[in-house]
Amino acid sequence: MSPVARNQVVAGRYELLEIIGKGGMAVVWRAIDGASKRTVAVKRVLGELSADPGIKALFLEEARVGQTLHHANIVQTFDFGKDEKGAYFLVLEWVDGLDLYEYMRAFHQAQGHVPWQSVALVAHQALQGLVAAHERTDASGQSLPVIHRDLTPSNVLLGVDGVVKLADFGLARAMDRASMTLPHMIKGKLSYTAPEMLRGQKASVRTDIYCLGLTLWECLAGKKLFAGGTQIEVLENVEQARVPPIERFRPDAPRPLLAAVMKAVCRDPRDRYSSAREMDASIAELLRSMPQPMDEARLGASVRQAKDRLQPAASSAAKVPIERADDDIIEVSAELVVDYASSPSALRSLQIELIEEIEEEAVRAVRAASAEKEPPKPPPRKPPPPPPVKKQAPHAAEPETHPAATPLGLGWPYGRAPRPHKKSP
């Protein structure tokens, strides 16, 4: 958090408290509305981008579309304007909880799967939000659908009250403003791009269904679907859209849920659900048939538990020990506490600023002091010649050893094995 910007007041009303998200276009703050005293999220366009006509158009479109979408499963837009520095800002509903990415990580961190009951309820509420966006109409009843285009785990928010909300319609394309789409721009995160988008087709209702299905697949399987070492590899995987059957990873989940997810991620849009309402009908039927219905209270309790698991251990301050390893190397290590912010999207990049430089004179002084205490090192000796190779009798080959198998579902990027700790000499 920037100590300079903290407690800055925007538009004479919104007091900025801390940064909770930052992207290529805007920064999101947790803030207090001075008029209503409620917590809100303030999204501000980065200063250097405010003059860009394309970015300005996208942001204005987000504000316009957001103010026309009113639904319990969509993050609400409260206000819009220009601050004292000339940067555009949005005031959004604050969701106390986790996004779906963090929710998944809480279970994978404990080497477990997200319960399929939670996935089913998340799918139901997310689809309700999509129905509201896809079936939007104007005052005269004319259809004005909104396609989200960026439906990823980070944009599905789970509140501690068990309510699921879709966030960030910043890349949405309102059908009544087709000109808002910038040319030669694939919107949304690369691995969540629908295959037809790579073939130059326009985004549609079935595009959002595909992205939500892909998100649900990953939530159930506990692994990234379209991973790759390079962007080209990711694009190739997305275009081929080879989706392994989800039954391989979640044999415990009911068949109707698995079938719904697999239908949503079909490569050909014609093989998917025709609408979010159609897909939601199958999910809602499953929820009604459950012996113990999954409701918002149970989901909220699960979100609170997941949030607690992600809380880091308490620490008073960062520790930065400096040790001398070799003559020309100074090792600096730091123990940092990272708070997992949640809404509307988590800040997953860490910025470290050196506030005190190490002067060259001080470094020379340390080296000089060390030289006084330690005797000079003798010149390096030539290594002795290697011993002659002795022929050994043949013996049975040793059996191959393999690392322990990764627990089921831990193929997600954050499920990698931790690196061994390097001890100080």
N, C-alpha and C positions, 0 to 999 in steps of 0.2 A: 504494500500500500504506500502510496506517495504521501509523505507527511505534509507536503505543501498543499496538495489538493484535498486532503481530508477536511471534513466539516465545511467544505465550500458549499454555498447555497446557489442553486440554479433557479433562474427566473423568480428570485425573491421568495421561493416557497419550498423547494426540495433540497434538503440538507444531505449531501453525499457522505456516506459513512465508510464504505470500503468497496474495493473492486472485487466483483465476483465472477467476471467473465470478460474476455478480450478476444476479438477476432480481427480479421483483416480490414473490417469496415468500421467497427464501433467498439466501444467499451461499455460494459454494463456495471452499474453500481447498485449496492443496497443503499437505500435512502429513506428518509423520513419525510412524509408530506406534512409541512408545517400547518396546513389548514385543517386536515382531518386527523393528524397525529398517527396515521397508520404507516406501516412499512410498505414501501413500494420498490420497484426496480426501475432505475433510470438508465436508459440506453442512449448514449451520446455518440454521434459520428466523430471519428477522429478528425482533429482540427485541420490537418493537411488535406483531407478528402472532402471537406465541406464545399469547396469550390469546384469539385469534379461534377460536371453535369450528369454523368451516368450514375454515379453513386448517389447524388442528390435525388435523382428521379426514383431510384430503388427505395430510398429511405422514405420519401414522400408517399410512394405507393404503399409501403408497409403501414404507414400511419393511416392512410385512407382506408385500406382494406381492413386493418385491425379494428377501426372504429365502427365498422359495419358488421363485424362478427360477434355476436352475443350468444355465448353458450357456456354451460357449466364446465365443459371439457375443453375449452379453449382459453388460453391466457388472455385476459381482457386488457384493452388499451384505454387508459384513463385520460391521457393528456398528450399534447404534442406542441412543439414550439421551437423557438430559437433562443439560445442562451445569450448571456452578455458578451461572449467571445465570438458570436456568430456561428456557433456549431448547432446543428439540429439535434433535438433530443425527443425521446419518447418516454412516457411514464406508463409502466406496465404493472399488472397485478403481480404481487409477490407470492411465491409459492414456497412454503416452509416444508422442506423435505429433501428428496434426492431426484436426480434425473435417472432414467432407466439404465444408463451406463454405470453410474455409481451403485445403483441397486444391484445390478449383476455382479459388480466387482466385490461387493460385500459378501456375497455367497461364495464366489470363487476364491476369495481370500481365506475363507473357512473351508475350502476344498469341498464345496457342496454345490448342488444345483438350485436354481431358482424354482420354487414349487410351481408345478404346472397350474395349480389353482390360481396363483397370483398372476401368471402369464395370461390365463383366460380372462380374468377380470380386467387386467390392463388392456388387453386386446378389445374387449367390449367397450370400455370407456373411450379408448382412442378412436375406435370406429364411430362412436357417437359424435365425437368432435369432427371427424371427416365428413359424416353425413351433413352436419350443419354447414360446413364449408362448401361441400360439393353441391348442395341443394339450396344455396343462397339465392334469394330473389330480391328485386327492388320493390319499391312501394306499390308499383303497378302489377306486381306478380311476375314480372319478366325474369327468366332464369339468368343469374349472374354467378356461375360457379367459380370457386377459388381453388386452385390446385396448389398444394403446399410445396412440392418439389424438393424439400429438404428434410424429409421425415427420417430421422436417425435416432438412435438411443438418447443422444444428448438433448433432443427436442421433445422428448416424452417425459413430462415431469410427474412425479409421484409425491403427493402431499402426505404429511403425517396424519391427515384426516382421512386418507384413503381415496381421495379424489385425484383422478388422472387428468392432466391438461396438456394439450398440444401447444408448443411454444414456437416462436420465431417464424412468422410468416414473411420474413424479410425477403425471401427469394420466391415468394408466391407470385403467380401470374394470374391476375384477375382477367377473366375473359373479355371484360368490357374495356380493357386497356391493353390490347395485344401489342401495342407499340412499345410497351415498357420493357420487353425482353431485349437485352443487349445482344448484338450480333456476335456470333462465334464464341458463345459463352455457355459452357455446360455448367449448370448451377447445381449446387448440392455437393456433398462430399463424394469423392470419386468412387469409393467402393460401394456406395449406396445408390449409384446411378442406375436407372433401369436400362436394360439392353437396347430397347428401341430408341432411347435418347442418343445413344452412340451412332445409331443409323440415321440420325437427322430427323426423326419423327418428333412431333410436338408432344409436350406433356399432357396427360389426360387423367381422368379419374382412376383408370387402371394403373397408371404410373404410381400414384400414391398408394394404391393397394399393394403393389409389388414391394415398395419400400417398407411399408409397415410389415408385410409378410416376412421380408428379409430380417427386419429387426426382431420379430418374434422368433424366427428360426434361430438366430444367434442367442437370444435370451434362453431358449430351451436347451440348445446344444451346448452352450457355454464355450463357444469358440467362434472366431472370426470366419465368415464364409468365404469372402473373396479377398484373400491376403496375397501379397506379392512383394518381392524385394524392390521392384521399381514400379513407377507409374505405368509403364508399358505392360508389365506383367499383370498389374491390377486390371488394366483396361481389357486385356485379353481374357482374363478370368470372368470379368463382368459380361463381356460380349458373348462368351460361350454359355454362361449362366448354367453351369452344371452343378446342380444342387443335390447333395447326397440326401437320401431319405432320412427324415428326422427321427424315424423309429430306431435307427441305429444308436442314437445317443439318448433317447428318452423312451425306453420301452415301458416305463411306468405311466406315461401320460395316456389319456383316453384317445382312441382312434379318431373321433370327430374333430378334436383339436388339432391333431397332427395332420389330418387330411385337409383341414381348412388352411393351415399354414403352407402346405405343399402346393395347394391350388393357387394361393396368392402369389407364389414365387415362380410360376410358370414363365418360361422364356417368351412365349408368344402371348401378347396381351389378350388375344381372343380366347385363350384357355383359362384366363383368370376370372375372378368374380366380375360381373358387369358393373357392380356398384358397391360402395361401402355398406349400404343398407342390406344388400344381399349377403355379404360376408358376415355382418353382425347378426343376422337372423340365425345362422348356424351356431355362432358362439353363444348367443343368448339362450338358445335351446339347450346347449350343453350345461350352462350355468343353472338353468332351472331343473335339470335332471340330476344334479349332484345331491347325494344324500345329506351332506353338510354344506349348505350354500355358502359360497364365497362372497362376502359383502365388504363394504367400505371400511367397516370397523376392523375386520380381520386384516385387510390389506394395510390399513393405517398402522396397526400394531407391528406388522412385519416391516414396514418402512422405518418406524422408530427404532426397532431392533437393529436393522441394517445400518442406520445412521450412527448408532452407538458403536457398532463394530468398526466403523471407519474413523472414529475419533482417535487422533494420535495420543501417545502418552504425554502427560503434562511435563513441561520443561520451562525453567525460568528464563533462559536465554540461550542463544546460539553459542556453542563452544567452538573456538577456532584455535586449536593448538598448532604451533609452528615448530617443526623439528628439522634438524640438519641431517640429511641422509648421506650425501657425498660432498665433495669439495665444491661442485658447481650446481648442486640441486638443493633447494629448500622445499620441503614438503609442507603443504597447508591442507588440513582437513577440517571439515565443518559438520556439526550435527545441527540440522535444521528441523523445526517443527512446521509442518504444513497442514493448515486447516482445510478440510474439504468443504468448500462452499457448494451450494446446491442449485440455486435458482437465479435466473432462468437457464444458465449453463455454467458449468464449472470452469474455473480458471486452472488449466492444466499445464501452463508454462510458468517456469520460475525464473524471475529476474533477480540477479545478485549484483549489487553495486558496491565497489570498494570505496569506503568513505575515508580511508587513511592509507596513504602510500608508504611503502618501505623505501626510505631514502638509501641511496647507494652508499653514503658514508656510514650509515648504521650497519649495513650489510658487511662492509669492509671491516668495521670494528668487531663484529661478531666473529668473522673469520680470523682476525688477528688474535682475539682472545682465545679462540680454540687452538690456534697454532702454539700459543705459549703453554697451554696445559698438556698438549699431546706431543710426543716426540715425532720428529720428521719420519715420514714413511720411507722405507728402503726402496731402492729401484726394483722394479719387477724382475723376477728371475724367469729364465726360459723354462718352459715346462719340460719334464723328462720325456724321453721317447716312449711311445706306447709299448707295452709288453708284447712279446710274440704271441700270435694267435695259436691256441692249442686246439687240435681236433678233438671233438667230443663224440662219444658214442651216441648214435641216434636214440631219441626217446619219444615217447608218445606226445602228441601235440596237446598243449593245454587247452581246455575248453574256453571258448570265447565268453567274455563277460560283457553284459549289457547293462546300461544304467536302468534304474528302476523305472517301470512304466509310468507315464504321466497319468494321474487320476483322470477318470472319465470327465470330459468337459473342461479341462484346464488348458486348452490350447489357445485361449485368449492371450493377446499380447501381455497383459499384466499377470499371466499365470506362469511366466518364465521362472526357472529356478534362480534363486538369489546367487549373486556372485560371492565367492569365498572372501572372507574378511582378511585383508592384508595386515599382518601384525607389524607394529613398529619395531625397529631393531633395538 
